[in-house]
């Protein structure tokens, strides 16, 4: 019998929709990789290089996220310091490129 969700190491779920064609392609890639679906998705997502593409919408969105982080830090209203630290590290890496 499986353990309870909160007792699992990976207890968060991410869901998204695919067309029939996209699902066939993903399933084929998983078979070729020879690994479990979950491991394939994790390695695909976490192994991707994040790039900031110039453009008004994206730069405005990035500015809003940075502003919210700044406001939370000023208020001391930070529930998850680990998550904030990860976000800031990712942003610093993007800026260095």
CNS distance restraints for C-alpha pairs under 8 A (distance, minus, plus):
assign (resid   3 and name CA) (resid   7 and name CA) 6.40 0.50 0.50
assign (resid   3 and name CA) (resid   8 and name CA) 6.80 0.50 0.50
assign (resid   4 and name CA) (resid   8 and name CA) 6.71 0.50 0.50
assign (resid   5 and name CA) (resid  11 and name CA) 5.56 0.50 0.50
assign (resid   6 and name CA) (resid  11 and name CA) 5.91 0.50 0.50
assign (resid   7 and name CA) (resid  11 and name CA) 7.58 0.50 0.50
assign (resid  18 and name CA) (resid  22 and name CA) 5.66 0.50 0.50
assign (resid  18 and name CA) (resid  23 and name CA) 5.84 0.50 0.50
assign (resid  19 and name CA) (resid  23 and name CA) 6.17 0.50 0.50
assign (resid  20 and name CA) (resid  24 and name CA) 6.29 0.50 0.50
assign (resid  21 and name CA) (resid  25 and name CA) 6.38 0.50 0.50
assign (resid  22 and name CA) (resid  26 and name CA) 6.18 0.50 0.50
assign (resid  23 and name CA) (resid  27 and name CA) 5.99 0.50 0.50
assign (resid  24 and name CA) (resid  28 and name CA) 6.12 0.50 0.50
assign (resid  25 and name CA) (resid  29 and name CA) 6.25 0.50 0.50
assign (resid  26 and name CA) (resid  30 and name CA) 6.19 0.50 0.50
assign (resid  27 and name CA) (resid  31 and name CA) 6.30 0.50 0.50
assign (resid  28 and name CA) (resid  32 and name CA) 6.22 0.50 0.50
assign (resid  29 and name CA) (resid  33 and name CA) 6.06 0.50 0.50
assign (resid  30 and name CA) (resid  34 and name CA) 6.21 0.50 0.50
assign (resid  30 and name CA) (resid  35 and name CA) 6.50 0.50 0.50
assign (resid  30 and name CA) (resid  36 and name CA) 7.28 0.50 0.50
assign (resid  30 and name CA) (resid  37 and name CA) 6.40 0.50 0.50
assign (resid  30 and name CA) (resid  40 and name CA) 6.45 0.50 0.50
assign (resid  31 and name CA) (resid  35 and name CA) 7.27 0.50 0.50
assign (resid  33 and name CA) (resid  40 and name CA) 7.70 0.50 0.50
assign (resid  35 and name CA) (resid  39 and name CA) 6.55 0.50 0.50
assign (resid  35 and name CA) (resid  40 and name CA) 6.35 0.50 0.50
assign (resid  36 and name CA) (resid  40 and name CA) 6.19 0.50 0.50
assign (resid  37 and name CA) (resid  41 and name CA) 6.18 0.50 0.50
assign (resid  38 and name CA) (resid  42 and name CA) 6.12 0.50 0.50
assign (resid  39 and name CA) (resid  43 and name CA) 5.99 0.50 0.50
assign (resid  40 and name CA) (resid  44 and name CA) 5.96 0.50 0.50
assign (resid  41 and name CA) (resid  45 and name CA) 6.04 0.50 0.50
assign (resid  42 and name CA) (resid  46 and name CA) 5.78 0.50 0.50
assign (resid  42 and name CA) (resid  47 and name CA) 7.90 0.50 0.50
assign (resid  43 and name CA) (resid  47 and name CA) 5.39 0.50 0.50
assign (resid  44 and name CA) (resid  48 and name CA) 6.40 0.50 0.50
assign (resid  50 and name CA) (resid  94 and name CA) 7.48 0.50 0.50
assign (resid  51 and name CA) (resid  94 and name CA) 6.89 0.50 0.50
assign (resid  52 and name CA) (resid  58 and name CA) 7.71 0.50 0.50
assign (resid  52 and name CA) (resid  94 and name CA) 7.31 0.50 0.50
assign (resid  53 and name CA) (resid  58 and name CA) 7.12 0.50 0.50
assign (resid  54 and name CA) (resid  58 and name CA) 6.90 0.50 0.50
assign (resid  54 and name CA) (resid  59 and name CA) 6.67 0.50 0.50
assign (resid  55 and name CA) (resid  59 and name CA) 5.98 0.50 0.50
assign (resid  56 and name CA) (resid  60 and name CA) 5.95 0.50 0.50
assign (resid  57 and name CA) (resid  61 and name CA) 6.11 0.50 0.50
assign (resid  58 and name CA) (resid  62 and name CA) 6.11 0.50 0.50
assign (resid  59 and name CA) (resid  63 and name CA) 6.09 0.50 0.50
assign (resid  60 and name CA) (resid  64 and name CA) 6.25 0.50 0.50
assign (resid  61 and name CA) (resid  65 and name CA) 6.40 0.50 0.50
assign (resid  62 and name CA) (resid  66 and name CA) 6.25 0.50 0.50
assign (resid  63 and name CA) (resid  67 and name CA) 6.05 0.50 0.50
assign (resid  64 and name CA) (resid  68 and name CA) 6.21 0.50 0.50
assign (resid  65 and name CA) (resid  69 and name CA) 6.28 0.50 0.50
assign (resid  66 and name CA) (resid  70 and name CA) 6.12 0.50 0.50
assign (resid  67 and name CA) (resid  71 and name CA) 6.17 0.50 0.50
assign (resid  68 and name CA) (resid  72 and name CA) 6.16 0.50 0.50
assign (resid  69 and name CA) (resid  73 and name CA) 6.19 0.50 0.50
assign (resid  69 and name CA) (resid  84 and name CA) 7.73 0.50 0.50
assign (resid  70 and name CA) (resid  74 and name CA) 6.18 0.50 0.50
assign (resid  71 and name CA) (resid  75 and name CA) 6.23 0.50 0.50
assign (resid  72 and name CA) (resid  76 and name CA) 5.90 0.50 0.50
assign (resid  72 and name CA) (resid  77 and name CA) 4.95 0.50 0.50
assign (resid  72 and name CA) (resid  78 and name CA) 5.94 0.50 0.50
assign (resid  73 and name CA) (resid  77 and name CA) 6.34 0.50 0.50
assign (resid  73 and name CA) (resid  78 and name CA) 6.54 0.50 0.50
assign (resid  78 and name CA) (resid  84 and name CA) 7.97 0.50 0.50
assign (resid  80 and name CA) (resid  84 and name CA) 6.46 0.50 0.50
assign (resid  81 and name CA) (resid  85 and name CA) 6.01 0.50 0.50
assign (resid  82 and name CA) (resid  86 and name CA) 6.26 0.50 0.50
assign (resid  83 and name CA) (resid  87 and name CA) 6.27 0.50 0.50
assign (resid  84 and name CA) (resid  88 and name CA) 6.16 0.50 0.50
assign (resid  85 and name CA) (resid  89 and name CA) 6.10 0.50 0.50
assign (resid  86 and name CA) (resid  90 and name CA) 6.22 0.50 0.50
assign (resid  87 and name CA) (resid  91 and name CA) 6.25 0.50 0.50
assign (resid  88 and name CA) (resid  92 and name CA) 6.13 0.50 0.50
assign (resid  89 and name CA) (resid  93 and name CA) 6.23 0.50 0.50
assign (resid  90 and name CA) (resid  94 and name CA) 6.28 0.50 0.50
assign (resid  91 and name CA) (resid  95 and name CA) 6.19 0.50 0.50
assign (resid  92 and name CA) (resid  96 and name CA) 6.30 0.50 0.50
assign (resid  93 and name CA) (resid  97 and name CA) 6.74 0.50 0.50
